[in-house]
Amino acid sequence: MKIQIRKLLVTAVFGACFVDIASAGLTEKIDGIINKSSQKGVQYSIAIVKADSGEAVYGHDANKAMIPASNMKIVTSAAALKYLGPDYKFTTEVGLCGDTLVVKGSGDPLLGDEVTDAKYKREPGWVFKDIAASLKQNNVTAIKDIIVDGSIFDNERVHPDWPKEQLNQWYACEVSGLNYNDNCIAITVKNTNGNITIETKPETSFVKILNEIKPIQAGKSAVGPYRNQTPNSITLKGQCQKQEGPFDYAIEKPAEFFGFLLQENLAKAGIKADGQIIEKPVPNDCNYKKIAEYSTPITDCLARCNKNSLGLAAEALFKTIAAKKATPDGKNGGWAKGRELISNYMLGLGIERGEFYIDDGSGLSRENKISANAITKVLSDVYKGKDWEVYKNSLATGGVDGTIGKYFKEEKYKGKIFGKTGYIAGVTTFSGVCRGRGGEYIFSILANKTKGGTREALNNIAKAIIDEN
């Protein structure tokens, strides 16, 4: 018996020593990475914990709240999974109120999304063709007006803390209760024998384009879109040698955009639709008859949010939490109520108030602040819950897909890192889970006041976790 006890004690001591040695090796490696001359002046908040026990294995200003960039999406998506559940679906309804066609938005961020449509082998514009087919099945050959109802969200489509000069970019698109094609159009400019032509996808007259592009035969070719004071009126400037684009341009008034495209496509299908497009809630006294509905599972939304960093997906989740959990009628979801609910979720995990401030869902706002410790606590909560596999599948996989698909190609790391990257000017972040020989580790690395080479430094830290464990 004494011999057995001694063996157990020796094993335990050696095990403890192994952990200490591994931890010491990891600390030395990470300290070396962040203290390189190329990283002087960069501010780091880093936390690494064992996934199964929550035991800390490395920390560097772990409790310091910093700008998270798109690592904010980790918090938003985790809170959405907690509040809405893994079976939640965004369901857009189409119906008739007499001779008026009605579209009830659900806040679905992926209706007409190119990546999602490719996944399900749907052709561009499929939803409009299906609505036209549904009308014909109901013997409808003409409609009067089109009502687009995006009242599940409030009317604040642009966050006040987003950079004003970036609002025409895809990642800063407006957020509506009725979204389509990521609330963007793709613009392609071509120079054919000195003649400039402009194509948009989808093809539509919703956006008015003023062409000020100069055709050139040699030299630097570049074009850019500039908003005018009139909504959805833009000027294209620059010079084009052969082709520029396609590049995405964020439209204004997304619900109206959907209604306009619907009207154009119904006309192509031979259904008369020359009335008004009206953005408002469906009247309560309307004799409503549903003719079609379209659903998107939350799992698709989580994947676009985390694997591909689609800001619209994050903000739709943020506002949906507010609509479904903070309003009596399930409508008017907004940033203020979403902020309150997500903050309550984090406080419930035991995260100190001083370690975070939630401003938006995507991380585009520089007012967001969060610590590496807070992010690891959020990830640990999901990891220990019943929906971990659902959530892990939404993260980018190193060397395989998403925003880290081009990194970690080496056999030692490929398929062993699941995470979310983040970037805005002066901010580079990376958080997730990685699998070493000794088990899985949850990590969060936030870098502010960044310089060139910081992304490589963050990737090297993730590699070090696997190397030393």
Beta strands, then each sheet from edge to edge (+ up, - down):
strand 1: 43-50
strand 2: 56-60
strand 3: 89-97
strand 4: 100-104
strand 5: 142-143
strand 6: 146-149
strand 7: 184-192
strand 8: 195-201
strand 9: 208-215
strand 10: 222-227
strand 11: 233-240
strand 12: 243-250
strand 13: 272-273
strand 14: 277-279
strand 15: 288-297
strand 16: 356-357
strand 17: 369-370
strand 18: 396-397
strand 19: 417-424
strand 20: 427-436
strand 21: 439-448
sheet 1: 2+ 1- 21+ 20- 19+ 18-
sheet 2: 14+ 6+ 4+ 3- 15+
sheet 3: 5+ 13+
sheet 4: 8+ 7- 12+
sheet 5: 9+ 11+ 10-
sheet 6: 16+ 17-
end
